Amino acid sequence: MSNIPEPDMDYLRKVLLEMLAIPSPTGFTDTIVRYVAECLESLGIPYELTRRGTLRATLKGKRSSPDRAVSSHLDTIGAIVRVIQDNGRLGLAPVGCWSSRFAEGSRVSVFTDSGIVRGSVLPLMASGHAYNTAIDEMPVTWDHVELRLDAYSSTRADAETLGVNVGDFVAFDPLPEFTESGHISARHLDDKAGVAAVLAALKAIVDSGAEPLIDCHPIFTITEETGSGAAGALPWDVSEFVGVDIAPVAPGQQSSEHAVSVAMQDSSGPYDYHLSRHLLKLGTEHDLPMRRDLFRYYYSDAHSAVNAGNDVRAALLAFGCDATHGYERTHIDSLGALSRLLTAYMLSPPVFASDADPASASLSKFSKQIEHEAHMESDTRVPAVDELVGK
């Protein structure tokens, strides 16, 4: 039996549903930052706020170094007004990397400087009666969709009178549905479901009175979908950084909607050998459903922290989700497993205590992936040096 505190799954569902109701495309995240800050306050977890809104919290442990960080992101994909067309409709540019195929037919809110205008995103040929099979020949690009406003807007001047401007943010309705089967369907599960799992893990630790062995810093970033994410989020002596995000469930992938995934590599390269295996070991010890996976078209907060120059071990945990960056669906099984693994990780010892003082690191203390002798052996036969030199 696992001895880690159990997450409050009703709390996880509640905060997930409330976050889904808050529009937060990258660049328009102030409201959801305030919401998560209030969640941290209710848990009694202190935090600080960066200028733009990244939340950096501290769950105190018995030791302050080496400390660890767990990061999830509050921003989502969305769109921005690119042009006001002569017909009073709006051309869009994506916020984040996603296909216009998933935007077609969506109900949206346009956030102007003076209010909100509702509308729908439609292909340029949107009527079967008018265009018949020509619709099927349209390319799938953002240049071939437009936003129809739910207001009198048949000219550019009409749209401008409504207060619409180039650069206005467009948020796509989440349409959440929590079914009796345990499935959760919604847009923007990436990464609000991950955030909910982190908050549930923090609540489990606080409610149980358990004290982590080392400080842990939950970080909630606001620009992951556009690449910078956690690049400037680490002011502490963080030696371990675990990103929390979404795992694509699709042919060719190993992830499951009923398990938590440990990503071994994404498009930026492999994750840290030792930290990833520490997470896998914790999952085995606590009998959690787990998968290993590689994500080919994927980038995370964990690698943005490394690429910014932070000397940290980085790993990635992810909940399994079908149709990522599209019509997303996960299962409560995966979110529960993710939250339990996060709880176990935050209460676990550091992977390497010697990481507390990198300046004093020595080769004798340096990590080993496999035994040195085994690593040096090779089945590939090469000529002896004296057979090649001097001839």
C-alpha positions, 0 to 999 in steps of 0.5 A: 500500500502507498503511504503518500497522502491521497489527493482530494479528487473533488478538489481537483475537479473543482479547480479544473472546472473553474480554471476552464471557465477563465479565458487565458490565451498566452498574453491574456493571463492576468485573471487566471494568475489571480485565481491560482494565487488565491488557491495558493493563499487558501492552502497557506503556501506563500508565493511571489509574483513576477512582473508579467505574472509568473507565480513562484511559490514555496513549499517549505522542507526540512532543508533549503538546498538543494531545492526542486521546482515543479512547473505547470503553465496557465496559458493556453492556445488561442488567437489574435485579430490579425486584420479587420476585413472589408466584409466586417469579419476578422482574420486571425493569427494563432496564439501558440502552435495549433491547426486552424482545422480545430478552430473551425466551428468554434464559439469564441469571445473577442476581448476588445479594449471596451468589452467582449464581443461573441462570435464564431470561427468559420471557413471562408466557404461556410455554406453547403448550399452556397458552395457545395463540394467546393468546401471540401477543396479548401486548404486548412490554414489560418488564412482560410478561416474568419471570425463572424461577429454576433453583432451588426458588422458587414463593413470594416467601419461596423467592426471598428464601431464595435470597438474591435481592433487588430491585436484583440485577443480571441479566446475559444470556448472550453465546452467542458464535460465531465462524464460518469465514465470518468472522461473529461472533455474540453479545450485547454486541458493543456495545461489546466488539467496539469495545474489542477493536478499540481494544486491537488498534490499541494493540498494533499501534502498541506492537509496531511501535515507532511513535511518535504525533505527539501524545499519545493517551488511550485511554479505557474508560468504564463508563456509556455505555448509561445516558447519562453515558459520557465526561462526566467522563473528560477531565482533559487538554487534549484537542482531538479526541475519537473515540468507538468504538461500534456501527453499525446495519446495517438498512434505511435505514442505510448501514453494512455488516458489512464496513466501518467507518462514520463517523457524521456525526450521531446523535440529539444532532446532527452530529459535528465537520465537520473531524474526521469528514472527517479520518477519512474522508480517512485511510480513503481514503488507506489503502484501507479499506472505509468508509461514512458514516451517520446514526444516528437513535436513538443516543447516544455517548460522544463527545456525552456528552463535549461535552454535559458542557462539554468544548471538543472536536471530536467524531467517531464511528467504528463497526463494522457490526453487524446486529440491534444491542441484539438478537441482534448479528452483525458480521464480522471485516472490519469489526473489522479495518477499524476497528482499522486506521483507529484505528491510522492516526488515532492516528499522524496529525497533529492536525486543527488544530495551533492547537487546542493553545492555544484562548486564543490562537485568532484568526479568521485561524487559525480553520477553514473548512468551505468557502471564505468567498466560496462560503459567502456566495453564494446562489441565493435572490434577495432584494429589495435593502434600499433597495427595502424601507426608507423606503417 
